[in-house]
């Protein structure tokens, strides 16, 4: 069964981080890389059992994560129960070595309600993935979409 590390980058996200971490129960490890927070982000991360690392202590993701796969999230995001179920199901299946990435669809909270993003985003990649666009994996056209969604919360 493949192991998954959830990886989140934070900066003063104490008010939003708990919601993101709470739903990551399908993940085997939670890692929060902090970019200079001066609020209680670290305390919230540790409360949920996450390893809390300062950005300047991280040289490469391969040195940080223990899982075979990395699920990248923003602290203002959460996974739906359907996506959590998909992750559990996915972990129980044999994954061919040729599959390097999976993508997720997202819904975003707005003042007018929720909107769906029709383009799936590459967010679940093998731990040796070397194509990153900042804190998220670069889009991969061959990434297979998982069922369920990311919820992107704009309001704390």
C-alpha positions as CSV (number, residue, x, y, z in Angstrom):
1,X,0.0,0.0,0.0
2,X,1.5,3.3,-1.0
3,X,2.1,5.9,1.7
4,X,1.1,9.5,1.2
5,X,2.6,12.7,2.8
6,X,0.4,15.7,2.8
7,X,2.5,18.8,2.2
8,X,1.3,22.3,3.0
9,X,3.1,25.6,2.8
10,X,2.0,28.2,5.4
11,X,2.4,31.9,6.4
12,X,0.3,33.1,9.2
13,X,-2.4,30.5,8.5
14,X,-3.4,29.6,12.1
15,X,-7.0,30.4,11.4
16,X,-7.3,28.2,8.3
17,X,-4.8,25.4,8.9
18,X,-6.9,23.2,11.2
19,X,-9.7,22.8,8.7
20,X,-7.2,21.6,6.1
21,X,-5.4,19.2,8.4
22,X,-8.5,17.8,9.9
23,X,-9.6,16.1,6.7
24,X,-6.3,14.6,5.8
25,X,-6.9,11.3,7.6
26,X,-6.1,9.2,4.5
27,X,-2.6,10.6,4.6
28,X,0.2,8.8,6.5
29,X,2.1,11.9,7.3
30,X,1.4,15.6,7.6
31,X,4.2,18.1,6.8
32,X,3.8,21.9,7.2
33,X,6.6,24.0,5.7
34,X,6.3,27.5,7.2
35,X,7.4,30.7,5.5
36,X,8.0,33.0,8.5
37,X,4.7,32.9,10.4
38,X,4.5,35.0,13.5
39,X,1.1,33.7,14.7
40,X,0.2,30.3,16.2
41,X,0.5,28.4,12.9
42,X,3.1,26.1,14.4
43,X,1.0,25.2,17.4
44,X,-2.0,24.4,15.2
45,X,0.2,22.2,13.0
46,X,1.6,20.3,15.9
47,X,-1.9,19.9,17.5
48,X,-2.9,17.9,14.4
49,X,0.3,15.8,14.5
50,X,2.0,17.5,11.6
51,X,5.8,18.0,11.4
52,X,6.4,21.7,11.4
53,X,9.5,22.9,9.5
54,X,10.8,26.3,8.8
55,X,11.4,27.0,5.1
56,X,15.1,27.7,5.5
57,X,15.5,24.2,7.0
58,X,14.2,22.5,3.8
59,X,16.6,21.7,1.0
60,X,14.4,19.4,-1.0
61,X,11.1,17.6,-0.6
62,X,12.9,14.2,-0.9
63,X,14.7,15.1,2.3
64,X,11.5,16.1,4.1
65,X,8.8,13.6,3.2
66,X,8.6,9.9,4.3
67,X,5.8,8.9,2.0
68,X,6.1,7.5,-1.5
69,X,3.6,10.1,-2.7
70,X,3.1,13.8,-2.0
71,X,-0.3,15.4,-1.8
72,X,0.1,19.2,-2.1
73,X,-2.5,21.5,-0.5
74,X,-2.9,25.1,0.4
75,X,-3.8,25.8,4.0
76,X,-7.1,27.4,2.7
77,X,-8.1,24.1,1.1
78,X,-9.7,21.0,2.4
79,X,-10.6,17.7,0.8
80,X,-14.2,16.4,0.5
81,X,-15.3,13.1,2.1
82,X,-15.5,11.8,-1.5
83,X,-11.9,12.6,-2.2
84,X,-10.9,11.1,1.1
85,X,-12.7,7.9,0.1
86,X,-11.0,8.0,-3.3
87,X,-7.6,8.3,-1.6
88,X,-8.3,5.3,0.6
89,X,-9.5,3.3,-2.4
90,X,-6.5,4.4,-4.5
91,X,-4.1,3.4,-1.8
92,X,-5.5,-0.1,-1.8
93,X,-4.9,-0.6,-5.5
94,X,-1.7,-1.6,-7.3
95,X,-0.3,1.6,-9.0
96,X,1.7,1.0,-12.1
97,X,5.2,2.5,-12.1
98,X,4.4,4.4,-15.2
99,X,1.8,6.5,-13.3
100,X,3.6,9.5,-11.9
101,X,0.8,11.9,-11.0
102,X,-2.8,12.3,-10.2
103,X,-5.0,15.4,-10.5
104,X,-7.8,16.8,-8.5
105,X,-10.8,19.0,-9.3
106,X,-11.5,22.0,-7.1
107,X,-14.5,24.1,-6.0
108,X,-13.9,27.6,-4.8
109,X,-15.9,29.6,-2.3
110,X,-16.9,33.1,-3.5
111,X,-19.1,35.8,-2.1
112,X,-21.8,34.6,-4.6
113,X,-21.5,30.9,-3.7
114,X,-19.3,28.0,-4.8
115,X,-17.9,27.7,-8.3
116,X,-16.3,24.7,-9.9
117,X,-13.0,24.8,-11.7
118,X,-13.4,22.6,-14.8
119,X,-9.6,22.0,-15.1
120,X,-8.1,19.3,-12.8
121,X,-4.9,20.3,-11.0
122,X,-1.9,18.0,-10.6
123,X,-1.7,17.7,-6.8
124,X,-0.7,14.1,-6.0
125,X,2.7,13.1,-7.3
126,X,5.4,10.5,-6.6
127,X,7.9,11.7,-3.9
128,X,10.7,11.9,-6.5
129,X,8.7,14.4,-8.6
130,X,11.1,17.1,-9.8
131,X,8.8,19.5,-11.6
132,X,7.4,22.1,-9.2
133,X,5.8,25.4,-9.9
134,X,6.4,27.0,-6.5
135,X,4.6,25.0,-3.8
136,X,2.6,22.9,-6.2
137,X,3.6,20.3,-8.8
138,X,3.6,21.5,-12.4
139,X,0.6,20.5,-14.4
140,X,0.9,17.1,-16.0
141,X,-1.4,16.3,-18.9
142,X,-1.1,12.6,-18.3
143,X,-2.2,12.9,-14.6
144,X,-5.2,10.8,-13.9
145,X,-8.1,12.6,-12.1
146,X,-9.3,11.2,-8.8
147,X,-13.0,11.3,-7.8
148,X,-13.9,13.9,-5.2
149,X,-12.8,17.5,-4.9
150,X,-10.7,20.0,-3.1
151,X,-12.6,22.8,-1.5
152,X,-10.8,26.1,-1.6
153,X,-12.0,28.4,1.1
154,X,-11.5,32.2,0.6
155,X,-13.0,33.2,3.9
156,X,-11.4,32.0,7.2
